Amino acid sequence: MQVEKNVQSKQDALFKALIYSIFFIFVLLSLRYQYLLLSYREWGDESETIVAAKMMAAGMKLYAEIFNQHGPLTFLPGIITEMIGDYGIKGHRVSIALLQILAVFSIYNAPVLKSVTQKMIASAVSAVMIIVFMPDIFGHMYKYQTLAGILLVVIGSQYTIPAICCPHKLNRFRVVLGTILITSLPFLAITYLPIAGLLFLASLRKQYLAHAIIGCFAGLLANMLFLGLYGSFSGFLAFHLYLNAKILPLYTGLQPGWQLIVNAVRTATSDLAHFLSLIVILLGAAILALKEKSFPWRTLFLVAGLCSLLMRGAGFHGMPYFYAILPLLVLTLSAMEDESRASKFVAIGLLLLLTLKVSLLLPGERQKLSSAQIPKETEFSQLAQLYTTKEDRIIAYSFQNFQYIASERLPASAHFFYFPWQEKYNENPKYGVLIDACDQIKKSAPKVMSIDKWKVWNKYPWESYATCLQAFLDSSYQQVPDKPYYIRKDLIRDYDSFLAGSEGKKMIASPPLSKAQPIHLKPFQYLTSPHEDRRLTGLDILFGTYIRVNPGAARLILTRASGSNYEVDFSLPDLQDNRYKHFDLPEDAYVAGKIESLTGGGISAWESHSQDGKAFTCLMFIFSDGSRGLTPGCPMF
């Protein structure tokens, strides 16, 4: 007997060592996977959230100086991120990643799980669901749906399910925290009000009634305080409640009320993923119902609340639904027997399979993440950074929110995107809240705009909702040829002449820079014309690096009209191929220039050659009045 006990003890020790080791490897690989998700895919809704958070961090009031239809709590993580630094999408996703880790940790510590093995398996399954499968419906992004899903994981695993099946494991902290989070759900989106109410009722226990009320009050107070500090109460009523409930359904066709319930039922069985998730809900509900001593009304409230998450349909709108079923999946795993030898082998096998899934060793997994990276820049961002300063504002319509992030510029209007329902609301504004996008854009007159004139859902043409803005574009802006980009007319000298003069031109690179061969700048007429203000504050030169990094340094030498020189050294490795390099200049009139090699060479300056043999270096002149001179035949950016 003693020998058998010793053998069993050794086997248990071996099992523990093995499963702990596998779980440790799983955690490391999961963290790596999650890090890679920080730069995986760009989505306009996420960029919208980030841009609004940047505007709020810059001091603008939500719903008063920023148009948005999302709930105010959506922007709290973004504001905190912007307080730390000016970050792009990758930086803003860090808070989501941390909250997802918190959600998995809450599952690991779920009161319904009895053993360490159950905790490991449940948290590993949940982690794989979150980081591997959720990204297909944008579940790794900074969106209010993701935040709602994470809150629901914590609420379900730490409060609601324990309140139904093991109320003796509740404590004051769980109740207060759970009710704070439940109360916060409608401040992400008012459509979460049904599940918030149903979860509150399903979780409420008589002995913790006072603590539940305290949690509700604390949640309401915190969210109302945040709205008051960073937003507008009347704007919240106008945009988040009235516009979403009365105006938006005119365009989406999804009317509030009975139609939403029908849509939720239809979506619950719309495809295999939803059907399997419904089975998980029913299995979990069966376990919970057996735990209730009388009629299982708490379980019914929970199931009804989960189904309400599908009122707006499938896809990313229904993403919180898949998050919310994870605690029920954990509940089914809690019924797993983990003491027998067979169950231990099953646990190890399952954990190995989950580890393999996050290892990126399976065919196509690594390529999937690397093939959809967030772009570091866009064509329009190059234009914006060339023609504007950090303090300038821009516009990107109809729904090009990533352009603001890539350009590192804030919007020139509270309406930083524009749809037909925004125009429709302005026909009959409510609660004294009116933001006129066209009027704001006219007053700010952004230097550059990107206007793609999107026909929304192939039903609502640009002309039907932006006639005022189009008239302003026609009168005050020049369109970049064959591009949806607009530059204010006063920024470019002789734009029509630039376009006409560009015909028939051919771009040729100058001889490469060397010690014996400087690059002589061949400026267009702007520097020699006596009839114009020729004082420059900046100069951009279009370089070619031949798709390589050229070592060393060079010197730009410009000759002033007075005969003296201005010299500035620059690093050759910093040059980008076929890109303009900007040089700030002391305000003065310059008449000639050249580039000399100091310690390196191999670069060229692009030139525009005409059929009659004339050649001009591709230069962009920034004059003291803020206007620019372009070289015919050369790119504008």
RAUR-V752350 format. One record per pair of residues at least 24 apart in sequence whose ideal C-beta (glycine too) atoms are under 8 Angstrom apart, sorted by the first residue. I is the first residue (numbers start at 0). J is the second residue. Records with the same first field share a line. If there is no record, write none. Layout:
I->J  J
This chain:
10->340
14->343  347
17->347
18->116  119  343  346  347  350
21->347  350  351  354
22->119  123  350
24->354
25->123  126  350  353  354  357
28->354  357  358  359
29->126  127  130  357
31->357
32->130  131  357  359
33->96  99  100  130  139
34->96
35->368
36->92  96  130  134  139  368
37->89  92  93  96
38->88  89  372  373
39->134  139  368  371  372  373
40->134  137  140  371  373
41->88  373  374  401
42->137  140  142
43->398  399  400  401
44->137  140  142  315
45->88  137  140  141  142
46->88  400  401  403  404
47->398  400  415  416
48->73  74  77  91  141  142  143
49->77  87  88  91  141  400  404
50->400  403  404  409  410  415
51->77  415
52->76  77  78  80  81  91
53->77  81  85  403  409
54->409  410  415
55->81  229  230
56->81  82
57->409
59->413
60->229  230  231  234
61->226  229  230  231  234  235
62->230  231  233  234  235  237  238  239  432
63->230  231  234  413  432
64->413
65->413  415
66->238  413  414  415  421  434
67->238  239
68->238  239  242  243  247
69->143  187  188  239
70->143  185  186  187  188  189  239
71->186  222  225  226  229  230  235  239
72->143  146  183  186  187  222  225
73->142  143  146  187  188
74->229
75->225
76->141  146
77->141
78->229
85->407
87->373  404  405
88->141  373  401  404
89->373
91->141
92->139  140  141
94->141
95->139  140  141  145  146  149
96->139
98->146  149
99->129  130  139  149
101->149  153
102->129  149  152  153  322  325
103->129
105->152  153  156  157
106->152  156  325  326  329
108->156  157
109->156  157  160  161  326  329  333
110->157  161  165  168  169
111->156  160  161  164  165  329  330  333
112->329  332  333
113->333
114->337
116->337  343  346
117->332  333  335  337
119->346  350
120->332  335  346  349  350
121->328  329  332  333
123->349  350  353  354
124->328  329  332  349  353
125->152  325  328  329
126->353  357
127->353  356  357
128->321  325  328
129->322  325
130->357
131->356  357
132->321
133->318  321  322
136->314  315  317  318  321
137->315  318
138->315  318  321  322
142->315  318
143->187  188
144->315  316  318  319
145->318  322
146->187
147->184  187  188  191  319  322
148->318  319  321  322  323
149->322
150->180  183  184  187
151->184  194  319  322  323
152->322  323  325  326
153->177  180
154->180  181  198  202
155->323  325  326  327
156->325  326  329
158->202
159->198  201  202  301  326
160->287  301  326  327  329  330
162->201  202  203  204  297
163->201  202  287  290  291  297  298  301
164->286  287  290  330
165->290
166->204
169->204  207
171->207  210
174->202  204  207  210  211  214
175->210  211  213  214  217
176->214
177->202  214
178->202  210  211  212  213  214  215  218
179->214  215  217  218  221
180->218
181->214  215  218
182->214  215  217  218  219  222
183->218  221  222
186->222  226
189->239  240  243  244
190->310  311
191->308  319
193->304  307  310
194->304  305  307  308  323
197->300  301  303  304  307
198->300  301  304
200->297  300
201->297  298  300  301  304
202->297
231->432
233->430  431  432
234->430  432
236->429  430  432
237->424  428  429  430  432
238->424  432
241->424  429  430
242->420  424
246->420  423  424
247->420
249->420  423
250->418  419  420  455  456  459
253->311  312
259->310  311
260->310
262->309  310  311  312
263->306  307  308  309  310
264->306
266->309  312  313  317
267->306  309
269->313
270->313
272->321
273->309  313  317
276->320  321  324
279->324  327  328  331
280->305  324  327
282->327  331
283->324  326  327  328  330  331
284->327
286->330  331  334
287->330
374->401  405
375->405
376->405
377->401  402  405  406
378->482  636
379->405  406  447  449  484
380->405  406  407
381->578  636
382->447  479  484  486  635  636
383->408  447
385->539  579  581  619  636
386->446  447  486  490  627  636
387->445  446  447
391->445  446
392->443  445
393->445  446  447  448  449
394->440  445  448  449  450
395->448  449
396->448  449  450  451  452  453  465  468
397->450  451  452  453  455  461  465
398->453
399->449  451
402->449
411->439  440  443  445
412->436  439  440  443
413->439
414->439
417->464  465  468
418->455  464
419->455  459  463  464
421->464
422->464  465
423->464
436->468
437->465  467  468  471
440->468  471
441->471
444->475  487
445->487
446->486  487  490
447->484  485  486  487
448->472  476  484  485
449->483  484  485
450->483  484  485
451->483
452->483
479->635
486->635
489->625  626
490->625  626  627
491->626  627  628  629
492->525  531  622  626  627  628  629
493->628
494->629
496->631
497->629  631
499->631
500->631  632
501->607  631  632  633
503->609  610
504->607  608  609  631  632  633
505->607  608  609  632
506->605  606  607  608  617  632  633
507->605  606  608  614
508->543  603  604  605  606
509->603  604  605  606  616
510->603
511->545  600  601  602  603
512->553  594  596  600  601  602  603
513->596  600  601
514->596  600
516->600
517->593  594  595  596
518->593  594  602  603  604  616
519->592  593
520->591  592  593  594  604  616  618
521->606  614  615  616
522->591  592  615  616  618  620
523->615  618  628  630  631
525->620  628
526->588  589  590  591  620
527->590
532->622  623  624
533->560  588  589  622
534->586  587  588  622  623
535->584  586  587  588  589  620  621  622  623
536->583  584  586  621  622  623
537->581  582  583  584  620  621
538->581  582  584  589  592  618  619  620  621
539->579  580  581  582  618  619  621
540->579  580  582  594  604  616  617  618
541->577  578  579  580  604  605  616  617  618  619  633  634
542->574  575  576  577  578  579  580  602  603  604  605
543->576  577  602  603  604  605
544->571  574  575  576  601  602
545->576  601  602  603
546->576
547->601
548->572
549->574  599  600  601  602
550->598  599
551->596  597  598  599  600
552->597  598  599
553->594  595  596  597  599  600  602
554->594  595  596  597
555->582  592  593  594
556->592  593  594  595
557->584  589  591  592
558->589  590  591  592
559->587  588  589  590
560->587  588  589  590
561->587
565->589
568->597
571->599  600  601  602
574->602
577->605
579->617  619  636
586->623
605->633
607->631  632  633
608->632
